[in-house]
Every structure is written in C-alpha cells, then in structure tokens.
Amino acid sequence: MNLRMFGILLVIFTAIIAVAQSDSAVNPPPVRTDSGLVAGVFEAGGKVVAFEGIPYAAPPIGEFRWKPPQAAPKWDGVRSAKGFGPHCPQFESSPDVVFRDSGSSEDCLTLNVWASASARNDRLPVMVWVHGGGFAYGGSSEPRQDGRYLAARHVIVVSMNYRLGILGFFVHPELTAESSHHASGNYGLMDMTAALGWVKRNIASFGGDPDNITLFGDSAGSFAVSALMASPISRGMLSKAIGESGGAFFSPGLVVESREMREERDTSLAKAAFGTSRLPELRKLSATEIVRDVVGKLGPLVFGPDVDGYFLPDSVPNIYAAGEQAHIPLLAGWTVDEGRNQVVLANPKITATSFVAQAQREFGANSEKFLALYPARTSEELQNSAAEYAGDHSIAYSTWKWLEAQAKTDNVPAFRYFFELGSPGDKNHSVSLGAFHTDDIEYVFGTLDSRSGATWRPEDRELSERMMSYWTNFARTGDPNGPALPQWPAYTERSGWEVMHLDVVQEAIRDTHRDRYLFLDQAWDKQPNSSQSKP
C-alpha cells in the first residue's frame, strides 16, 4: 500500500470514528420503563440527560374522564422523549406561565425526567416537582421549572402534568356512585400519586433511588405536597417534603370542603355552565367546550381538593393532629411579600380607616390586639402591615400551621425559611412588589435567566446557588446543611423557633412574628371555613 492510499484510508477511518462519537454524544442510550424504551437528549453541556413527555397514565378522556388515573399504555420499539407533552386544559392564566410544549390537550398525563448523564448505575436522590397555579393553570414545560440545573448537582428531577380545574377536581353524586370507594373529586391529586408510583417503579433505571423521593412544590403545588403527605394512598411513597408558600391547613383563604358539600355545589355549577348536570352528557363534551363554558359562564371559580372519604378520609389538619401523616423531614417557608401586590395594586387604595374597619369586621373584640400586631400608626406602617396581613391571610399562616404540625411530631426534623431578597423587577413585576409570591421558584431551580426582562445582580446568583445547595442537600439527607453554607438549624421550640432568612446575607434568626400566627391561630380556630379564595 502506497503512502497516498494509506493517507486516504486514515482520513476515512478517522471520519467514521468521529461520526460514531458524534452519534453517541447526540443520542444517549435509551432507558427501559415498564411501558417501553425511551430515548432522551443531552443537556447542560452533556452532564444531564432530559427525558420529556413520558406518559405515566392513560389519557383521561372519554369514559376515563373524572376517573382515577389508569395504567399507561405500552409501546414497541424506542419512544422519543424529546419534547414536552401537552399541558392540561387551563381554566385561568398568569403572565408568569410560559409553555414550551405543543399546546393544550386533555391527553396530558406525562412527566419529565432530568438525570445525570453518568448516573445510570447510581442511586441518586429523587426530587419530584408539583407545579402551582391554583389547581387551575400551569404545566411541567414552564422554563422557570426546568430541572436540568438541579440534576447537574447529582439528583434526579421529575416533574409532571396533572388534571386541573373542573377536569381534575369535579365532585358529583353520579361519580361517587360509580366509584368502588364511594368517592369523587381529587383526580388531580391522584394523578400526582400515579406519577409518584411511576417514579417508584422506574426511576432506578435512570440512576435514581426509589427509596429516597422528595416531593416539592410551590403555591398550589405546596398545598398538594401537604395533602399527599396526609393521604393514606400516597404518604408511604415519600421520604422527604419541601413546601414553598402553601399548605392544606385551615385559613380563610384555603378551603377543602366535604364531598357532600361539593357534590351539591359542583352539580349546581355544572347545570349553570353546561345546561345539564347528567354525567353521561358531561362526558360527551369536548375539553374545549368545558373550558369555554366554565371560564365564560362561571368565571374564576376554584375546583380544588375535597375531603372525599378515600384519598382524603378526613381533613388534612385532622389527619396531622392524629399523627397519621407521613413522618418525614419537612422544609417549608414563604416569601416576605406574598400579599404585597394586593396592597400595591388595590383600587381603591387602602387607608388607615379602611384597615381599622377591616380589623373590626374580621376580629371584633380582638381588633385592638390585631392592630397591635399589625400597627397602622403611620402611612409606612399601614402599607407594610396591610401587605403582611394579606400575605399571612392567603399563604403564610397555612404554611406556618403545616410546619407547626410537623415540627411537633417526634423524631421528625422540620426546617423553615423566609425568602426576603427583593426582586430586581422584570417584565411582569415591578420592584415595588418586593419578594412576591412564587418569586423563589427560579432561585430554587437555577433558572434566573428564564425570567423575561430581569437584570440580575450578583447577590441573586449567589443566593440561587446556595438555595440549590440547601434544597439538594435536604433531598439527599433530610438536612439542608453542608460545607460552605450558613448553618440552618431545625425549627424547634428548643432552638427558639429559628428561621433561615434567605437574603443578601443568609442567617438563622428567632421567629419575630410568632405572636401574629398564634393570634391568628386562636382567632381563626372557631370561624367557619367558608371562603372561596384560591390557594
């Protein structure tokens, strides 16, 4: 063989090797699930493999509408897991919610997995995310909830879609009659449980530990985490829990009614929206017709969880009070400005007179004590107290109540945070809104750059790095602490109920607002739970 021919063959051989290597880099090996093989794609510079749009249950359409999730169909060959599954039909919207999927469909019960590219034979901790949106909107394709950056820290991240609004939480006597458990409603919560079941059965193939699952969520997702900890159907699947701004506990802003009450209400609403309340006729309607008529004729009503006697055999507070919830570590908290938007955007503006009148209306003879805890002697005090009470009323008190219930459980650590770093402002939020409700999501996921119009500061990126470490450490061991992190003590009476303040400086401080929550706890304990505000 002459030198020229050898050179040509060497070039061809090198090209073949390069193509093979390139193929391997672009196409990670498929993973086997109990439904079939799935093929993902490399992300985060090849450190993570993303598997998107994997069905975890059968499409909830036709006869399966308003039924517990059924087993996912099996497939032959290798299913592409590139591209998010459709988001579930939406009954409200928010400018913060941006989808990267193909659109809305009732066939939406899919999940996503972000796994370390080198984790196939490992047993990494698993973090399963539940999106928020008042049980009415949201989806797993939102860029602010992308799991690739957390997964790069050697955890497995899973997120799922679940049924929303009337399609996920409809309660009806005919549904109760056809149920073997004599229950109806909570289909969205059952979807989350089915996704957890999928994780338990399949996550080892992705390098995850099925015995180390942390369920975490924000807003309605946090509400759901507390409920799944309480349910006898799901609580045994969980190892740890993280709640960000929300809990399924008594508050004038969070309602979980009995099945009987909801049957009466939901049947009446169905008749008003669709002209019929008969189940066979309702199942014939398209999802488009259902969304159109609910939104157009009923407005922003909440279809959320109920005490159905099966998934929730009792109210969530009662289950915790009896000590029957999952006895697992809990990390939970909220943002400093959960309700500030209600004050900043109020029309007409709140005044000292209207604030005092509200106190007298809600707390009667205890209004003076309320005003001592939420003072309004100056204009600045008024604005701050009104904003803080709005946040306590809607989010903070219920999350506090959840933490208190879990912290008082023997041998179960709880950790509480307070997110305080004010937003730099962005396309949808002015600086005046401060650390607003859901502001912490991008910090937890390391997705700050997904937020449109924000100019991030060094302190934002540093706080995000530390929160990602705290959250993944907790998922790993049940303790958020780790090297080079400010110490985060457990939330206990012995420690003085210390709270980790997440700001430019991260430090643990004794709870300065405990008197407020104890006052609200006493005042609201005897009130009827009748508000229809959404979580």
C-alpha positions, 0 to 999 in steps of 0.5 A, spaced: 500 500 500 502 506 497 503 512 502 497 516 498 492 510 499 494 509 506 493 517 507 486 516 504 484 510 508 486 514 515 482 520 513 476 515 512 477 511 518 478 517 522 471 520 519 467 514 521 470 514 528 468 521 529 461 520 526 460 514 531 462 519 537 458 524 534 452 519 534 453 517 541 454 524 544 447 526 540 443 520 542 444 517 549 442 510 550 435 509 551 432 507 558 427 501 559 420 503 563 415 498 564 411 501 558 417 501 553 424 504 551 425 511 551 430 515 548 432 522 551 437 528 549 443 531 552 443 537 556 447 542 560 453 541 556 452 533 556 452 532 564 444 531 564 440 527 560 432 530 559 427 525 558 420 529 556 413 527 555 413 520 558 406 518 559 405 515 566 397 514 565 392 513 560 389 519 557 383 521 561 378 522 556 372 519 554 369 514 559 376 515 563 374 522 564 373 524 572 376 517 573 382 515 577 388 515 573 389 508 569 395 504 567 399 507 561 399 504 555 405 500 552 409 501 546 414 497 541 420 499 539 424 506 542 419 512 544 422 519 543 422 523 549 424 529 546 419 534 547 414 536 552 407 533 552 401 537 552 399 541 558 392 540 561 386 544 559 387 551 563 381 554 566 385 561 568 392 564 566 398 568 569 403 572 565 408 568 569 406 561 565 410 560 559 409 553 555 414 550 551 410 544 549 405 543 543 399 546 546 393 544 550 390 537 550 386 533 555 391 527 553 396 530 558 398 525 563 406 525 562 412 527 566 419 529 565 425 526 567 432 530 568 438 525 570 445 525 570 448 523 564 453 518 568 448 516 573 445 510 570 448 505 575 447 510 581 442 511 586 441 518 586 436 522 590 429 523 587 426 530 587 419 530 584 416 537 582 408 539 583 407 545 579 402 551 582 397 555 579 391 554 583 389 547 581 387 551 575 393 553 570 400 551 569 404 545 566 411 541 567 414 545 560 414 552 564 422 554 563 422 557 570 421 549 572 426 546 568 430 541 572 436 540 568 440 545 573 438 541 579 440 534 576 447 537 574 448 537 582 447 529 582 439 528 583 434 526 579 428 531 577 421 529 575 416 533 574 409 532 571 402 534 568 396 533 572 388 534 571 386 541 573 380 545 574 373 542 573 377 536 569 381 534 575 377 536 581 369 535 579 365 532 585 358 529 583 353 524 586 353 520 579 361 519 580 361 517 587 356 512 585 360 509 580 366 509 584 368 502 588 370 507 594 364 511 594 368 517 592 369 523 587 373 529 586 381 529 587 383 526 580 388 531 580 391 529 586 391 522 584 394 523 578 400 526 582 400 519 586 400 515 579 406 519 577 409 518 584 408 510 583 411 511 576 417 514 579 417 508 584 417 503 579 422 506 574 426 511 576 432 506 578 433 505 571 435 512 570 440 512 576 435 514 581 433 511 588 426 509 589 427 509 596 429 516 597 423 521 593 422 528 595 416 531 593 416 539 592 412 544 590 410 551 590 403 555 591 398 550 589 403 545 588 405 546 596 398 545 598 398 538 594 405 536 597 401 537 604 395 533 602 399 527 599 403 527 605 396 526 609 393 521 604 393 514 606 394 512 598 400 516 597 404 518 604 408 511 604 411 513 597 415 519 600 421 520 604 422 527 604 417 534 603 419 541 601 413 546 601 414 553 598 408 558 600 402 553 601 399 548 605 392 544 606 391 547 613 385 551 615 385 559 613 380 563 610 383 563 604 384 555 603 378 551 603 377 543 602 370 542 603 366 535 604 364 531 598 357 532 600 358 539 600 361 539 593 357 534 590 351 539 591 355 545 589 359 542 583 352 539 580 349 546 581 355 549 577 355 544 572 347 545 570 349 553 570 355 552 565 353 546 561 345 546 561 345 539 564 348 536 570 347 528 567 354 525 567 353 521 561 352 528 557 358 531 561 362 526 558 360 527 551 363 534 551 369 536 548 375 539 553 374 545 549 367 546 550 368 545 558 373 550 558 369 555 554 363 554 558 366 554 565 371 560 564 365 564 560 359 562 564 362 561 571 368 565 571 374 564 576 371 559 580 376 554 584 375 546 583 380 544 588 381 538 593 375 535 597 375 531 603 372 525 599 372 519 604 378 515 600 384 519 598 382 524 603 378 520 609 378 526 613 381 533 613 388 534 612 389 538 619 385 532 622 389 527 619 396 531 622 393 532 629 392 524 629 399 523 627 397 519 621 401 523 616 407 521 613 413 522 618 418 525 614 423 531 614 419 537 612 422 544 609 417 549 608 417 557 608 414 563 604 416 569 601 416 576 605 411 579 600 406 574 598 400 579 599 404 585 597 401 586 590 394 586 593 396 592 597 400 595 591 395 594 586 388 595 590 383 600 587 381 603 591 387 604 595 387 602 602 387 607 608 388 607 615 380 607 616 379 602 611 384 597 615 381 599 622 374 597 619 377 591 616 380 589 623 373 590 626 369 586 621 374 580 621 376 580 629 371 584 633 373 584 640 380 582 638 381 588 633 385 592 638 390 586 639 390 585 631 392 592 630 397 591 635 400 586 631 399 589 625 400 597 627 397 602 622 400 608 626 403 611 620 402 611 612 409 606 612 406 602 617 399 601 614 402 599 607 407 594 610 402 591 615 396 591 610 401 587 605 403 582 611 396 581 613 394 579 606 400 575 605 399 571 612 391 571 610 392 567 603 399 563 604 403 564 610 399 562 616 397 555 612 404 554 611 406 556 618 400 551 621 403 545 616 410 546 619 407 547 626 404 540 625 410 537 623 415 540 627 411 537 633 411 530 631 417 526 634 423 524 631 421 528 625 426 534 623 422 540 620 426 546 617 423 553 615 425 559 611 423 566 609 425 568 602 426 576 603 431 578 597 427 583 593 426 582 586 430 586 581 423 587 577 422 584 570 417 584 565 411 582 569 413 585 576 415 591 578 420 592 584 415 595 588 412 588 589 418 586 593 419 578 594 412 576 591 409 570 591 412 564 587 418 569 586 423 563 589 421 558 584 427 560 579 432 561 585 430 554 587 431 551 580 437 555 577 433 558 572 434 566 573 435 567 566 428 564 564 425 570 567 423 575 561 426 582 562 430 581 569 437 584 570 440 580 575 445 582 580 450 578 583 447 577 590 441 573 586 446 568 583 449 567 589 443 566 593 440 561 587 446 557 588 446 556 595 438 555 595 440 549 590 445 547 595 440 547 601 434 544 597 439 538 594 442 537 600 435 536 604 433 531 598 439 527 599 439 527 607 433 530 610 438 536 612 439 542 608 446 543 611 453 542 608 460 545 607 460 552 605 453 554 607 450 558 613 448 553 618 440 552 618 438 549 624 431 545 625 425 549 627 424 547 634 421 550 640 428 548 643 432 552 638 427 558 639 423 557 633 429 559 628 428 561 621 433 561 615 432 568 612 434 567 605 437 574 603 443 578 601 446 575 607 443 568 609 442 567 617 438 563 622 434 568 626 428 567 632 421 567 629 419 575 630 412 574 628 410 568 632 405 572 636 401 574 629 400 566 627 398 564 634 393 570 634 391 568 628 391 561 630 386 562 636 382 567 632 381 563 626 380 556 630 372 557 631 370 561 624 367 557 619 371 555 613 367 558 608 371 562 603 372 561 596 379 564 595 384 560 591 390 557 594 
